Amino acid sequence: MANQEHLERLRQGPETWNTWRREQNPSFRPDLSGADLIGADLNEADLINADLSGAHLREALLQGADLINAHLSGADLYGADLINAHLSGVDLINAHLREALLWGADLSGADLYRSDLREAHLINADLSGTDLREAHLYRALQPHF
């Protein structure tokens, strides 16, 4: 379950979150597991190493968000906007990314084992070293390997 302080800070918006995280709490690992962030505006948010496992991020705005080494296993990112997001080394095992916008996203070294990427937009996404075993890629658009 998500740490309520972390969740409240994040809900204040990416600018407030980034300031708090970088200046006051640069070394902690945010616990946002299972959080309800449906449709949240998290563009450019610093979510490095965050625990977002099982989080509800359906249609969330995460353009340019920094999610390096974050844990998103089992997260619902259906229709999320992850254009140019930094997702290298991310744990997306069993995540739902159907219809997600991943144009130009860096997914290098990400673990997408058994993830649902049906109809995801992967144009110019970096999938080098990504684990796509048993991932559902039906009608995923133009991945760049």
The first five atom37 places (N, CA, C, CB, O) and aatype in JSON, in Angstrom:
{
  "aatype": [12, 0, 2, 5, 6, 8, 10, 6, 1, 10, 1, 5, 7, 14, 6, 16, 17, 2, 16, 17, 1, 1, 6, 5, 2, 14, 15, 13, 1, 14, 3, 10, 15, 7, 0, 3, 10, 9, 7, 0, 3, 10, 2, 6, 0, 3, 10, 9, 2, 0, 3, 10, 15, 7, 0, 8, 10, 1, 6, 0, 10, 10, 5, 7, 0, 3, 10, 9, 2, 0, 8, 10, 15, 7, 0, 3, 10, 18, 7, 0, 3, 10, 9, 2, 0, 8, 10, 15, 7, 19, 3, 10, 9, 2, 0, 8, 10, 1, 6, 0, 10, 10, 17, 7, 0, 3, 10, 15, 7, 0, 3, 10, 18, 1, 15, 3, 10, 1, 6, 0, 8, 10, 9, 2, 0, 3, 10, 15, 7, 16, 3, 10, 1, 6, 0, 8, 10, 18, 1, 0, 10, 5, 14, 8, 13],
  "atom_mask": [
    [1, 1, 1, 1, 1],
    [1, 1, 1, 1, 1],
    [1, 1, 1, 1, 1],
    [1, 1, 1, 1, 1],
    [1, 1, 1, 1, 1],
    [1, 1, 1, 1, 1],
    [1, 1, 1, 1, 1],
    [1, 1, 1, 1, 1],
    [1, 1, 1, 1, 1],
    [1, 1, 1, 1, 1],
    [1, 1, 1, 1, 1],
    [1, 1, 1, 1, 1],
    [1, 1, 1, 0, 1],
    [1, 1, 1, 1, 1],
    [1, 1, 1, 1, 1],
    [1, 1, 1, 1, 1],
    [1, 1, 1, 1, 1],
    [1, 1, 1, 1, 1],
    [1, 1, 1, 1, 1],
    [1, 1, 1, 1, 1],
    [1, 1, 1, 1, 1],
    [1, 1, 1, 1, 1],
    [1, 1, 1, 1, 1],
    [1, 1, 1, 1, 1],
    [1, 1, 1, 1, 1],
    [1, 1, 1, 1, 1],
    [1, 1, 1, 1, 1],
    [1, 1, 1, 1, 1],
    [1, 1, 1, 1, 1],
    [1, 1, 1, 1, 1],
    [1, 1, 1, 1, 1],
    [1, 1, 1, 1, 1],
    [1, 1, 1, 1, 1],
    [1, 1, 1, 0, 1],
    [1, 1, 1, 1, 1],
    [1, 1, 1, 1, 1],
    [1, 1, 1, 1, 1],
    [1, 1, 1, 1, 1],
    [1, 1, 1, 0, 1],
    [1, 1, 1, 1, 1],
    [1, 1, 1, 1, 1],
    [1, 1, 1, 1, 1],
    [1, 1, 1, 1, 1],
    [1, 1, 1, 1, 1],
    [1, 1, 1, 1, 1],
    [1, 1, 1, 1, 1],
    [1, 1, 1, 1, 1],
    [1, 1, 1, 1, 1],
    [1, 1, 1, 1, 1],
    [1, 1, 1, 1, 1],
    [1, 1, 1, 1, 1],
    [1, 1, 1, 1, 1],
    [1, 1, 1, 1, 1],
    [1, 1, 1, 0, 1],
    [1, 1, 1, 1, 1],
    [1, 1, 1, 1, 1],
    [1, 1, 1, 1, 1],
    [1, 1, 1, 1, 1],
    [1, 1, 1, 1, 1],
    [1, 1, 1, 1, 1],
    [1, 1, 1, 1, 1],
    [1, 1, 1, 1, 1],
    [1, 1, 1, 1, 1],
    [1, 1, 1, 0, 1],
    [1, 1, 1, 1, 1],
    [1, 1, 1, 1, 1],
    [1, 1, 1, 1, 1],
    [1, 1, 1, 1, 1],
    [1, 1, 1, 1, 1],
    [1, 1, 1, 1, 1],
    [1, 1, 1, 1, 1],
    [1, 1, 1, 1, 1],
    [1, 1, 1, 1, 1],
    [1, 1, 1, 0, 1],
    [1, 1, 1, 1, 1],
    [1, 1, 1, 1, 1],
    [1, 1, 1, 1, 1],
    [1, 1, 1, 1, 1],
    [1, 1, 1, 0, 1],
    [1, 1, 1, 1, 1],
    [1, 1, 1, 1, 1],
    [1, 1, 1, 1, 1],
    [1, 1, 1, 1, 1],
    [1, 1, 1, 1, 1],
    [1, 1, 1, 1, 1],
    [1, 1, 1, 1, 1],
    [1, 1, 1, 1, 1],
    [1, 1, 1, 1, 1],
    [1, 1, 1, 0, 1],
    [1, 1, 1, 1, 1],
    [1, 1, 1, 1, 1],
    [1, 1, 1, 1, 1],
    [1, 1, 1, 1, 1],
    [1, 1, 1, 1, 1],
    [1, 1, 1, 1, 1],
    [1, 1, 1, 1, 1],
    [1, 1, 1, 1, 1],
    [1, 1, 1, 1, 1],
    [1, 1, 1, 1, 1],
    [1, 1, 1, 1, 1],
    [1, 1, 1, 1, 1],
    [1, 1, 1, 1, 1],
    [1, 1, 1, 1, 1],
    [1, 1, 1, 0, 1],
    [1, 1, 1, 1, 1],
    [1, 1, 1, 1, 1],
    [1, 1, 1, 1, 1],
    [1, 1, 1, 1, 1],
    [1, 1, 1, 0, 1],
    [1, 1, 1, 1, 1],
    [1, 1, 1, 1, 1],
    [1, 1, 1, 1, 1],
    [1, 1, 1, 1, 1],
    [1, 1, 1, 1, 1],
    [1, 1, 1, 1, 1],
    [1, 1, 1, 1, 1],
    [1, 1, 1, 1, 1],
    [1, 1, 1, 1, 1],
    [1, 1, 1, 1, 1],
    [1, 1, 1, 1, 1],
    [1, 1, 1, 1, 1],
    [1, 1, 1, 1, 1],
    [1, 1, 1, 1, 1],
    [1, 1, 1, 1, 1],
    [1, 1, 1, 1, 1],
    [1, 1, 1, 1, 1],
    [1, 1, 1, 1, 1],
    [1, 1, 1, 1, 1],
    [1, 1, 1, 0, 1],
    [1, 1, 1, 1, 1],
    [1, 1, 1, 1, 1],
    [1, 1, 1, 1, 1],
    [1, 1, 1, 1, 1],
    [1, 1, 1, 1, 1],
    [1, 1, 1, 1, 1],
    [1, 1, 1, 1, 1],
    [1, 1, 1, 1, 1],
    [1, 1, 1, 1, 1],
    [1, 1, 1, 1, 1],
    [1, 1, 1, 1, 1],
    [1, 1, 1, 1, 1],
    [1, 1, 1, 1, 1],
    [1, 1, 1, 1, 1],
    [1, 1, 1, 1, 1],
    [1, 1, 1, 1, 1]
  ],
  "atom_positions": [
    [[0.84, -1.18, 0.0], [0.0, 0.0, 0.0], [0.89, 1.25, 0.0], [-0.96, 0.0, 1.22], [1.92, 1.3, 0.66]],
    [[0.45, 2.24, -0.76], [1.23, 3.46, -0.93], [1.4, 4.23, 0.38], [0.57, 4.35, -1.95], [0.51, 4.25, 1.23]],
    [[2.56, 4.86, 0.51], [2.81, 5.78, 1.62], [1.96, 7.03, 1.36], [4.36, 6.14, 1.75], [2.11, 7.67, 0.32]],
    [[1.08, 7.36, 2.28], [0.14, 8.46, 2.07], [0.83, 9.82, 1.91], [-0.84, 8.53, 3.22], [0.37, 10.66, 1.14]],
    [[1.93, 10.04, 2.62], [2.67, 11.29, 2.46], [3.21, 11.41, 1.04], [3.82, 11.38, 3.49], [3.12, 12.47, 0.42]],
    [[3.78, 10.31, 0.53], [4.32, 10.32, -0.83], [3.2, 10.58, -1.83], [5.04, 8.99, -1.14], [3.37, 11.37, -2.76]],
    [[2.08, 9.93, -1.64], [0.96, 10.08, -2.55], [0.41, 11.51, -2.55], [-0.15, 9.1, -2.19], [0.12, 12.06, -3.6]],
    [[0.28, 12.09, -1.38], [-0.22, 13.47, -1.29], [0.75, 14.46, -1.95], [-0.43, 13.86, 0.18], [0.31, 15.39, -2.63]],
    [[2.04, 14.25, -1.77], [3.04, 15.12, -2.41], [2.94, 15.01, -3.93], [4.48, 14.75, -1.95], [2.97, 16.03, -4.63]],
    [[2.81, 13.79, -4.43], [2.73, 13.58, -5.87], [1.47, 14.22, -6.45], [2.75, 12.09, -6.2], [1.51, 14.77, -7.55]],
    [[0.38, 14.15, -5.72], [-0.89, 14.72, -6.2], [-0.85, 16.25, -6.26], [-2.04, 14.28, -5.29], [-1.74, 16.87, -6.85]],
    [[0.16, 16.87, -5.66], [0.32, 18.33, -5.74], [0.9, 18.76, -7.09], [1.23, 18.82, -4.61], [0.98, 19.95, -7.39]],
    [[1.31, 17.78, -7.89], [1.81, 18.06, -9.23], [3.29, 17.76, -9.37], [0.0, 0.0, 0.0], [4.02, 17.75, -8.37]],
    [[3.73, 17.51, -10.59], [5.12, 17.14, -10.83], [6.15, 18.17, -10.38], [5.31, 16.88, -12.28], [7.21, 17.79, -9.88]],
    [[5.86, 19.45, -10.54], [6.83, 20.47, -10.16], [7.07, 20.46, -8.65], [6.35, 21.86, -10.61], [8.22, 20.49, -8.19]],
    [[6.0, 20.43, -7.88], [6.1, 20.38, -6.42], [6.77, 19.08, -5.99], [4.7, 20.49, -5.77], [7.64, 19.09, -5.11]],
    [[6.37, 17.97, -6.6], [6.96, 16.66, -6.29], [8.46, 16.66, -6.56], [6.28, 15.55, -7.12], [9.24, 16.26, -5.7]],
    [[8.86, 17.13, -7.75], [10.28, 17.11, -8.12], [11.11, 17.97, -7.18], [10.45, 17.59, -9.55], [12.21, 17.58, -6.79]],
    [[10.61, 19.12, -6.81], [11.32, 19.99, -5.87], [11.5, 19.28, -4.54], [10.58, 21.33, -5.68], [12.6, 19.24, -4.0]],
    [[10.43, 18.73, -4.01], [10.46, 18.03, -2.72], [11.41, 16.84, -2.79], [9.06, 17.56, -2.32], [12.21, 16.62, -1.88]],
    [[11.31, 16.08, -3.87], [12.13, 14.87, -4.0], [13.6, 15.2, -4.16], [11.65, 14.05, -5.19], [14.43, 14.61, -3.47]],
    [[13.94, 16.1, -5.02], [15.34, 16.4, -5.33], [16.04, 17.22, -4.25], [15.43, 17.13, -6.63], [17.22, 17.0, -3.98]],
    [[15.34, 18.15, -3.64], [15.99, 19.03, -2.69], [15.89, 18.54, -1.25], [15.4, 20.4, -2.78], [16.8, 18.78, -0.46]],
    [[14.82, 17.87, -0.9], [14.62, 17.47, 0.48], [14.77, 15.96, 0.72], [13.27, 17.91, 0.93], [15.11, 15.54, 1.83]],
    [[14.52, 15.17, -0.3], [14.52, 13.71, -0.12], [15.14, 13.0, -1.33], [13.1, 13.2, 0.1], [14.5, 12.14, -1.94]],
    [[16.38, 13.35, -1.68], [16.94, 12.79, -2.91], [17.25, 11.29, -2.87], [18.19, 13.51, -3.23], [17.34, 10.67, -3.93]],
    [[17.41, 10.7, -1.71], [17.84, 9.3, -1.66], [16.74, 8.3, -1.32], [18.94, 9.16, -0.68], [16.99, 7.09, -1.34]],
    [[15.55, 8.76, -1.0], [14.52, 7.79, -0.61], [13.87, 7.16, -1.83], [13.47, 8.46, 0.25], [13.93, 7.68, -2.94]],
    [[13.24, 6.02, -1.59], [12.52, 5.3, -2.64], [11.03, 5.5, -2.4], [12.89, 3.77, -2.65], [10.48, 4.96, -1.44]],
    [[10.36, 6.28, -3.27], [8.93, 6.53, -3.08], [8.11, 5.25, -3.13], [8.43, 7.49, -4.13], [8.31, 4.4, -4.0]],
    [[7.2, 5.11, -2.19], [6.29, 3.97, -2.17], [4.92, 4.44, -2.63], [6.2, 3.32, -0.76], [4.17, 5.05, -1.88]],
    [[4.62, 4.15, -3.89], [3.34, 4.51, -4.49], [2.62, 3.24, -4.96], [3.54, 5.49, -5.66], [1.79, 3.29, -5.86]],
    [[2.96, 2.13, -4.33], [2.39, 0.84, -4.73], [0.87, 0.85, -4.55], [3.02, -0.31, -3.93], [0.36, 1.26, -3.51]],
    [[0.18, 0.38, -5.57], [-1.27, 0.28, -5.53], [-2.0, 1.61, -5.56], [0.0, 0.0, 0.0], [-3.22, 1.64, -5.4]],
    [[-1.3, 2.71, -5.78], [-1.91, 4.04, -5.74], [-2.9, 4.24, -6.89], [-0.83, 5.12, -5.81], [-2.72, 3.7, -7.98]],
    [[-3.95, 5.01, -6.62], [-4.93, 5.37, -7.64], [-4.49, 6.69, -8.26], [-6.37, 5.46, -7.04], [-4.71, 7.76, -7.69]],
    [[-3.87, 6.59, -9.43], [-3.38, 7.77, -10.14], [-3.97, 7.82, -11.55], [-1.84, 7.75, -10.22], [-3.32, 8.28, -12.49]],
    [[-5.2, 7.36, -11.68], [-5.87, 7.32, -12.97], [-5.98, 8.75, -13.5], [-7.29, 6.66, -12.85], [-6.5, 9.65, -12.83]],
    [[-5.48, 8.95, -14.73], [-5.56, 10.24, -15.4], [-4.69, 11.33, -14.79], [0.0, 0.0, 0.0], [-4.82, 12.49, -15.17]],
    [[-3.81, 10.98, -13.87], [-2.97, 11.98, -13.2], [-1.99, 12.64, -14.17], [-2.2, 11.33, -12.04], [-1.51, 12.0, -15.11]],
    [[-1.71, 13.92, -13.94], [-0.71, 14.63, -14.72], [0.64, 14.47, -14.01], [-1.09, 16.15, -14.89], [0.91, 15.14, -13.01]],
    [[1.46, 13.58, -14.54], [2.78, 13.3, -13.98], [3.87, 13.58, -15.01], [2.87, 11.85, -13.49], [4.96, 13.02, -14.94]],
    [[3.58, 14.46, -15.98], [4.57, 14.81, -17.0], [5.84, 15.33, -16.32], [4.0, 15.87, -17.98], [5.79, 16.18, -15.44]],
    [[6.98, 14.79, -16.77], [8.3, 15.2, -16.28], [8.56, 14.85, -14.81], [8.47, 16.68, -16.47], [9.52, 15.36, -14.22]],
    [[7.74, 14.01, -14.21], [7.93, 13.66, -12.8], [9.17, 12.79, -12.59], [6.69, 12.92, -12.27], [9.47, 11.93, -13.42]],
    [[9.87, 13.03, -11.51], [11.04, 12.24, -11.11], [10.54, 11.05, -10.28], [12.07, 13.11, -10.3], [10.28, 11.18, -9.08]],
    [[10.43, 9.91, -10.94], [9.95, 8.69, -10.28], [11.02, 7.61, -10.32], [8.66, 8.19, -10.95], [10.71, 6.42, -10.34]],
    [[12.28, 8.02, -10.33], [13.39, 7.07, -10.34], [13.29, 6.16, -9.12], [14.76, 7.82, -10.36], [13.1, 6.63, -7.99]],
    [[13.41, 4.87, -9.36], [13.37, 3.84, -8.32], [12.06, 3.77, -7.54], [14.48, 4.07, -7.36], [12.0, 3.09, -6.51]],
    [[11.02, 4.43, -8.0], [9.74, 4.42, -7.27], [9.09, 3.05, -7.33], [8.79, 5.48, -7.85], [9.21, 2.33, -8.33]],
    [[8.4, 2.69, -6.26], [7.61, 1.46, -6.24], [6.19, 1.82, -6.64], [7.65, 0.77, -4.83], [5.43, 2.36, -5.84]],
    [[5.84, 1.52, -7.88], [4.51, 1.76, -8.42], [3.85, 0.43, -8.77], [4.58, 2.67, -9.66], [2.94, 0.38, -9.6]],
    [[4.3, -0.63, -8.13], [3.73, -1.94, -8.43], [2.24, -1.94, -8.11], [4.46, -3.04, -7.65], [1.81, -1.5, -7.04]],
    [[1.46, -2.46, -9.06], [0.02, -2.53, -8.88], [-0.69, -1.19, -8.91], [0.0, 0.0, 0.0], [-1.87, -1.12, -8.58]],
    [[0.01, -0.12, -9.28], [-0.6, 1.21, -9.31], [-1.58, 1.32, -10.47], [0.49, 2.31, -9.43], [-1.43, 0.65, -11.49]],
    [[-2.57, 2.17, -10.3], [-3.6, 2.41, -11.31], [-3.26, 3.72, -12.01], [-5.03, 2.47, -10.68], [-3.57, 4.81, -11.52]],
    [[-2.61, 3.6, -13.18], [-2.13, 4.75, -13.94], [-2.83, 4.84, -15.3], [-0.62, 4.67, -14.13], [-2.29, 5.4, -16.25]],
    [[-4.0, 4.3, -15.38], [-4.77, 4.3, -16.63], [-4.91, 5.74, -17.12], [-6.17, 3.64, -16.43], [-5.36, 6.63, -16.39]],
    [[-4.51, 5.96, -18.39], [-4.6, 7.25, -19.05], [-3.86, 8.38, -18.33], [-6.04, 7.63, -19.21], [-4.18, 9.56, -18.51]],
    [[-2.87, 8.01, -17.52], [-2.04, 9.02, -16.85], [-1.13, 9.7, -17.87], [-1.21, 8.38, -15.71], [-0.78, 9.11, -18.89]],
    [[-0.76, 10.93, -17.57], [0.15, 11.7, -18.42], [1.55, 11.6, -17.83], [-0.32, 13.19, -18.55], [1.82, 12.15, -16.76]],
    [[2.42, 10.9, -18.53], [3.78, 10.66, -18.04], [4.82, 11.04, -19.1], [3.95, 9.19, -17.64], [5.89, 10.44, -19.15]],
    [[4.51, 12.03, -19.93], [5.46, 12.45, -20.96], [6.76, 12.91, -20.31], [4.88, 13.56, -21.83], [6.75, 13.75, -19.41]],
    [[7.87, 12.35, -20.78], [9.17, 12.75, -20.29], [9.43, 12.39, -18.83], [0.0, 0.0, 0.0], [10.42, 12.84, -18.26]],
    [[8.57, 11.6, -18.23], [8.76, 11.2, -16.83], [10.01, 10.34, -16.7], [7.53, 10.45, -16.29], [10.35, 9.59, -17.62]],
    [[10.67, 10.44, -15.58], [11.87, 9.68, -15.31], [11.52, 8.52, -14.4], [12.98, 10.57, -14.67], [11.36, 8.69, -13.19]],
    [[11.39, 7.33, -15.0], [10.98, 6.12, -14.27], [12.11, 5.08, -14.25], [9.72, 5.52, -14.9], [11.84, 3.89, -14.11]],
    [[13.34, 5.52, -14.39], [14.47, 4.59, -14.43], [14.46, 3.71, -13.19], [15.81, 5.36, -14.54], [14.35, 4.19, -12.07]],
    [[14.58, 2.4, -13.43], [14.62, 1.37, -12.38], [13.39, 1.37, -11.46], [15.85, 1.56, -11.55], [13.47, 0.86, -10.34]],
    [[12.29, 1.92, -11.92], [11.06, 1.88, -11.12], [10.45, 0.48, -11.18], [10.03, 2.95, -11.63], [10.74, -0.3, -12.08]],
    [[9.6, 0.18, -10.21], [8.9, -1.1, -10.16], [7.44, -0.85, -10.5], [9.05, -1.78, -8.76], [6.7, -0.23, -9.73]],
    [[7.03, -1.35, -11.67], [5.67, -1.17, -12.15], [5.02, -2.52, -12.45], [5.66, -0.29, -13.4], [4.11, -2.61, -13.27]],
    [[5.49, -3.56, -11.78], [4.91, -4.88, -12.04], [3.43, -4.86, -11.69], [5.66, -5.98, -11.23], [3.04, -4.4, -10.62]],
    [[2.62, -5.39, -12.61], [1.19, -5.46, -12.4], [0.47, -4.12, -12.46], [0.0, 0.0, 0.0], [-0.71, -4.05, -12.13]],
    [[1.16, -3.06, -12.86], [0.54, -1.74, -12.93], [-0.39, -1.65, -14.13], [1.62, -0.64, -13.01], [-0.17, -2.3, -15.15]],
    [[-1.44, -0.84, -14.01], [-2.38, -0.6, -15.09], [-2.04, 0.73, -15.75], [-3.85, -0.62, -14.58], [-2.33, 1.79, -15.21]],
    [[-1.42, 0.65, -16.93], [-1.02, 1.83, -17.7], [-1.79, 1.89, -19.01], [0.49, 1.82, -17.97], [-1.3, 2.43, -20.0]],
    [[-2.99, 1.34, -19.02], [-3.82, 1.32, -20.21], [-4.01, 2.75, -20.73], [-5.19, 0.65, -19.92], [-4.52, 3.62, -20.01]],
    [[-3.61, 2.98, -21.98], [-3.79, 4.29, -22.6], [-2.95, 5.4, -22.01], [0.0, 0.0, 0.0], [-3.19, 6.57, -22.31]],
    [[-1.97, 5.07, -21.18], [-1.12, 6.1, -20.57], [-0.25, 6.77, -21.64], [-0.23, 5.49, -19.46], [0.12, 6.14, -22.63]],
    [[0.07, 8.02, -21.43], [0.92, 8.8, -22.33], [2.34, 8.8, -21.77], [0.38, 10.26, -22.51], [2.66, 9.54, -20.84]],
    [[3.18, 7.94, -22.34], [4.57, 7.79, -21.91], [5.53, 8.24, -23.0], [4.85, 6.33, -21.53], [6.64, 7.72, -23.11]],
    [[5.11, 9.21, -23.79], [5.96, 9.7, -24.88], [7.25, 10.27, -24.3], [5.21, 10.79, -25.72], [7.23, 11.09, -23.38]],
    [[8.37, 9.8, -24.85], [9.72, 10.23, -24.43], [10.01, 9.98, -22.95], [9.9, 11.69, -24.73], [10.87, 10.65, -22.37]],
    [[9.32, 9.05, -22.34], [9.59, 8.7, -20.94], [10.88, 7.88, -20.84], [8.41, 7.92, -20.33], [11.26, 7.19, -21.78]],
    [[11.52, 7.97, -19.7], [12.77, 7.25, -19.44], [12.42, 6.03, -18.58], [13.84, 8.17, -18.72], [12.18, 6.14, -17.38]],
    [[12.4, 4.86, -19.23], [11.95, 3.63, -18.57], [13.04, 2.55, -18.58], [10.69, 3.1, -19.25], [12.72, 1.36, -18.5]],
    [[14.29, 2.94, -18.68], [15.34, 1.92, -18.75], [15.43, 1.19, -17.42], [16.7, 2.57, -19.1], [15.39, 1.79, -16.34]],
    [[15.55, -0.13, -17.52], [15.68, -0.98, -16.34], [14.4, -1.14, -15.54], [0.0, 0.0, 0.0], [14.44, -1.65, -14.42]],
    [[13.28, -0.72, -16.08], [12.0, -0.76, -15.35], [11.45, -2.18, -15.3], [10.98, 0.17, -16.01], [11.56, -2.95, -16.26]],
    [[10.84, -2.52, -14.17], [10.15, -3.79, -13.99], [8.69, -3.58, -14.37], [10.28, -4.32, -12.51], [7.93, -2.98, -13.62]],
    [[8.31, -4.08, -15.54], [6.94, -3.99, -16.03], [6.34, -5.4, -16.2], [6.89, -3.21, -17.37], [5.49, -5.61, -17.08]],
    [[6.77, -6.33, -15.39], [6.25, -7.7, -15.47], [4.75, -7.67, -15.23], [6.96, -8.64, -14.45], [4.27, -7.09, -14.26]],
    [[4.01, -8.32, -16.13], [2.55, -8.41, -16.04], [1.85, -7.05, -16.01], [2.17, -9.17, -14.8], [0.73, -6.94, -15.53]],
    [[2.5, -6.02, -16.53], [1.87, -4.69, -16.58], [0.92, -4.6, -17.77], [2.95, -3.58, -16.67], [1.09, -5.3, -18.76]],
    [[-0.06, -3.74, -17.65], [-1.05, -3.52, -18.71], [-0.74, -2.2, -19.39], [-2.51, -3.53, -18.14], [-0.98, -1.12, -18.85]],
    [[-0.19, -2.31, -20.62], [0.21, -1.13, -21.39], [-0.58, -1.04, -22.7], [1.71, -1.17, -21.68], [-0.13, -0.42, -23.66]],
    [[-1.73, -1.66, -22.72], [-2.53, -1.66, -23.94], [-2.87, -0.23, -24.32], [-3.82, -2.51, -23.75], [-3.31, 0.58, -23.5]],
    [[-2.65, 0.07, -25.61], [-2.92, 1.38, -26.19], [-2.09, 2.51, -25.58], [-4.37, 1.71, -26.05], [-2.41, 3.68, -25.76]],
    [[-1.03, 2.17, -24.86], [-0.15, 3.18, -24.29], [0.65, 3.88, -25.4], [0.81, 2.56, -23.25], [1.0, 3.25, -26.4]],
    [[0.92, 5.14, -25.21], [1.72, 5.93, -26.15], [3.16, 5.91, -25.66], [1.17, 7.4, -26.29], [3.49, 6.55, -24.66]],
    [[4.01, 5.18, -26.37], [5.4, 5.02, -25.98], [6.35, 5.55, -27.05], [5.7, 3.54, -25.7], [7.48, 5.07, -27.16]],
    [[5.92, 6.52, -27.82], [6.76, 7.08, -28.87], [8.04, 7.64, -28.26], [6.02, 8.18, -29.66], [7.99, 8.45, -27.34]],
    [[9.17, 7.18, -28.78], [10.46, 7.7, -28.34], [10.84, 7.34, -26.91], [0.0, 0.0, 0.0], [11.82, 7.87, -26.39]],
    [[10.09, 6.46, -26.28], [10.4, 6.07, -24.9], [11.65, 5.19, -24.86], [9.21, 5.32, -24.26], [11.89, 4.41, -25.78]],
    [[12.42, 5.33, -23.81], [13.61, 4.51, -23.6], [13.22, 3.36, -22.69], [14.79, 5.35, -22.99], [13.09, 3.52, -21.47]],
    [[13.03, 2.18, -23.3], [12.69, 0.97, -22.56], [13.87, 0.0, -22.52], [11.47, 0.28, -23.19], [13.69, -1.19, -22.26]],
    [[15.08, 0.51, -22.77], [16.25, -0.36, -22.82], [16.43, -1.09, -21.49], [17.51, 0.45, -23.17], [16.41, -0.49, -20.42]],
    [[16.6, -2.39, -21.59], [16.82, -3.21, -20.4], [15.6, -3.39, -19.52], [0.0, 0.0, 0.0], [15.72, -3.92, -18.41]],
    [[14.44, -2.97, -19.98], [13.21, -3.12, -19.19], [12.74, -4.58, -19.22], [12.1, -2.19, -19.73], [13.02, -5.31, -20.16]],
    [[12.04, -4.99, -18.18], [11.49, -6.33, -18.1], [9.99, -6.25, -18.37], [11.78, -6.99, -16.71], [9.21, -5.84, -17.51]],
    [[9.6, -6.66, -19.57], [8.21, -6.63, -20.0], [7.62, -8.04, -20.09], [8.08, -5.91, -21.35], [6.69, -8.28, -20.86]],
    [[8.18, -8.95, -19.33], [7.72, -10.33, -19.34], [6.21, -10.38, -19.06], [8.5, -11.18, -18.29], [5.74, -9.84, -18.06]],
    [[5.48, -11.02, -19.94], [4.03, -11.21, -19.84], [3.23, -9.9, -19.78], [3.72, -12.03, -18.62], [2.1, -9.88, -19.29]],
    [[3.8, -8.83, -20.26], [3.07, -7.56, -20.28], [2.12, -7.5, -21.46], [4.05, -6.37, -20.33], [2.33, -8.16, -22.48]],
    [[1.08, -6.71, -21.32], [0.09, -6.53, -22.38], [0.41, -5.22, -23.11], [-1.37, -6.52, -21.81], [0.15, -4.14, -22.59]],
    [[0.97, -5.35, -24.3], [1.33, -4.2, -25.12], [0.48, -4.14, -26.39], [2.83, -4.24, -25.49], [0.87, -3.53, -27.38]],
    [[-0.68, -4.78, -26.35], [-1.53, -4.79, -27.54], [-1.91, -3.35, -27.9], [-2.8, -5.65, -27.3], [-2.33, -2.56, -27.06]],
    [[-1.74, -3.07, -29.19], [-2.07, -1.77, -29.76], [-1.3, -0.61, -29.14], [-3.53, -1.52, -29.61], [-1.7, 0.55, -29.28]],
    [[-0.19, -0.91, -28.47], [0.67, 0.16, -27.93], [1.39, 0.83, -29.09], [1.7, -0.42, -26.89], [1.68, 0.2, -30.11]],
    [[1.68, 2.09, -28.94], [2.39, 2.87, -29.96], [3.86, 2.92, -29.57], [1.77, 4.32, -30.11], [4.25, 3.64, -28.65]],
    [[4.67, 2.15, -30.29], [6.08, 2.0, -29.95], [7.01, 2.65, -30.99], [6.42, 0.54, -29.81], [8.16, 2.25, -31.12]],
    [[6.51, 3.63, -31.7], [7.3, 4.27, -32.75], [8.55, 4.91, -32.12], [6.46, 5.32, -33.51], [8.45, 5.71, -31.19]],
    [[9.72, 4.54, -32.66], [11.02, 5.04, -32.21], [11.33, 4.74, -30.74], [11.09, 6.51, -32.43], [12.19, 5.39, -30.15]],
    [[10.64, 3.79, -30.15], [10.97, 3.38, -28.78], [12.24, 2.55, -28.8], [9.8, 2.58, -28.13], [12.46, 1.77, -29.73]],
    [[13.07, 2.7, -27.79], [14.29, 1.92, -27.67], [13.98, 0.69, -26.84], [15.44, 2.76, -27.02], [13.76, 0.77, -25.64]],
    [[13.97, -0.47, -27.51], [13.67, -1.74, -26.85], [14.91, -2.63, -26.76], [12.56, -2.47, -27.6], [14.79, -3.84, -26.57]],
    [[16.09, -2.04, -26.88], [17.31, -2.83, -26.83], [17.48, -3.48, -25.45], [18.55, -1.96, -27.17], [17.36, -2.81, -24.42]],
    [[17.75, -4.76, -25.46], [17.95, -5.5, -24.21], [16.69, -5.7, -23.39], [0.0, 0.0, 0.0], [16.76, -6.1, -22.23]],
    [[15.55, -5.43, -23.99], [14.28, -5.57, -23.27], [13.81, -7.01, -23.29], [13.2, -4.65, -23.89], [13.92, -7.69, -24.31]],
    [[13.3, -7.48, -22.15], [12.75, -8.84, -22.06], [11.29, -8.77, -22.47], [12.91, -9.43, -20.6], [10.44, -8.25, -21.74]],
    [[10.99, -9.31, -23.65], [9.64, -9.32, -24.18], [9.05, -10.74, -24.21], [9.61, -8.72, -25.57], [8.08, -11.0, -24.92]],
    [[9.64, -11.65, -23.44], [9.11, -13.01, -23.43], [7.66, -13.02, -22.98], [9.95, -13.91, -22.51], [7.29, -12.42, -21.98]],
    [[6.86, -13.72, -23.76], [5.43, -13.9, -23.49], [4.64, -12.59, -23.42], [5.27, -14.65, -22.21], [3.52, -12.56, -22.92]],
    [[5.23, -11.51, -23.92], [4.51, -10.23, -23.97], [3.49, -10.29, -25.11], [5.5, -9.02, -24.17], [3.73, -10.93, -26.13]],
    [[2.38, -9.64, -24.93], [1.33, -9.57, -25.95], [1.56, -8.31, -26.77], [-0.1, -9.59, -25.31], [1.39, -7.19, -26.28]],
    [[1.95, -8.51, -28.05], [2.3, -7.38, -28.9], [1.37, -7.24, -30.1], [3.73, -7.53, -29.38], [1.72, -6.59, -31.08]],
    [[0.19, -7.84, -30.04], [-0.73, -7.79, -31.14], [-1.05, -6.35, -31.52], [-2.0, -8.54, -30.8], [-1.5, -5.56, -30.69]],
    [[-0.79, -6.03, -32.77], [-1.04, -4.7, -33.34], [-0.26, -3.57, -32.65], [-2.5, -4.41, -33.27], [-0.66, -2.41, -32.73]],
    [[0.83, -3.92, -32.0], [1.72, -2.87, -31.49], [2.33, -2.18, -32.71], [2.84, -3.46, -30.52], [2.74, -2.84, -33.66]],
    [[2.4, -0.88, -32.67], [2.81, -0.12, -33.85], [4.29, 0.15, -33.9], [2.07, 1.17, -33.9], [4.85, 0.8, -33.02]],
    [[4.92, -0.35, -34.95], [6.29, -0.09, -35.34], [7.33, -0.02, -34.25], [6.33, 1.13, -36.05], [7.92, 1.03, -34.03]],
    [[7.56, -1.12, -33.56], [8.65, -1.08, -32.58], [10.0, -0.96, -33.27], [8.62, -2.33, -31.71], [10.19, -1.48, -34.37]],
    [[10.93, -0.28, -32.64], [12.29, -0.13, -33.16], [13.21, -0.93, -32.23], [12.72, 1.4, -33.24], [13.42, -0.57, -31.08]],
    [[13.76, -2.02, -32.78], [14.61, -2.9, -31.97], [16.06, -2.54, -32.17], [14.38, -4.37, -32.32], [16.93, -3.17, -31.56]]
  ]
}
